[in-house]
Each structure stands twice: as C-alpha cells, then as structure tokens.
Amino acid sequence: MKQLLSYNKNILKKHNIFLIGPMGAGKSTIGRQLANQLNMEFFDSDQEIETRTGANISWVFDVEGEVRFRDREEKIINELTKKQGIILATGGGSIKSSITRNNLATRGLVIYLTTTIEKQLIRTQHDKRRPLLRTSSISENVRELLEILAKERNPLYEEIADISISTDEQNIRIVVNKIIIFRNQSTI
C-alpha cells in the first residue's frame, strides 16, 4: 500500500477514484453512492461495455471469448481513466491487465473493496449476468471458482491499492464515508 501524505484540496476536487475488487464486493453500488456524495460523474466499466456493444456482458464474453473481452475492457478503462473528476467501478478481472493496473494506479486513488467468499456467494447467487459464474451452477463449483479467482487476483488488487476496505459487515454509507475520509487525508 502507498504511504499516506499531506494533500491539496484543489487537486482532490478534480481527481479520480477507482474501485477495484472481486465480483460481489459492491463496487457499482458503492461507486454510485460515492459519486452522489462527492458530486462526481460515475462510470462502471461493465456498463460501458454493454452500452457500446449493445449487448450484455455475458453475451459479449461468450461471443468474443475472455481474451478479446479483456482487450475491450482494457481500452475502455484506459479511456475512462483519462477523464478527470470521476468515480469508476471496474470489472473484477480488469486488473489482470498490467496496462490497466498501471493506468489505475497512476491516474487516481485506488480503493480495493474486499469481501469474503461467503459474502460473494450470497451476493451473486441469483446473478445471471456474470460470465464466469454462468458456467458454474452448482454452489461447490462456484465456491471453488471464487477461491481460484481470489488466489489469482487478490495479490493484483493489493499491488495497486491505496487502501483496502472490507464491505462484509458494513453498510454502504459507512464504506462511502471511509473512502471520503481517506480521500480527504491523502495526496493522490
């Protein structure tokens, strides 16, 4: 994690906040609330892909395959992170790209929203839109998949995070307030 430094409020008013973490951590929900609180524009990289392709994420993932989907995701995140004064919720696997990790780390404050496998299972159990979960319908298979993804991705999230915040036992307002407090105490 990066060291906390003093801050310049004028810079912070214009700067970006990027939310990373696994599926079911609450990136989109928290991002929307955070954007409302800070009067900033909110983007969700998955929603941007859906808007630009005219299809849902699962369909794009199925048709293009993961490699081409990740290329598309990388380009969209590159474009969005060049904007100023935004909140961006990223897809859980977006950090697999070293280019995306670099863009996130150098263009804004990176908040890693953490959650347990148990909470992920609860939060995603009825979600048919997540391409990686659609292939695993039995709960044990989903648990195993989430554990594999956590082992692969958690070190990548930690690598670029300015701060990690658990979303497991906290309501959205508390998490949003923690992010705002951290933002106000930090230089980006």
Disulfide bonds with the S-S distance in Angstrom:
none
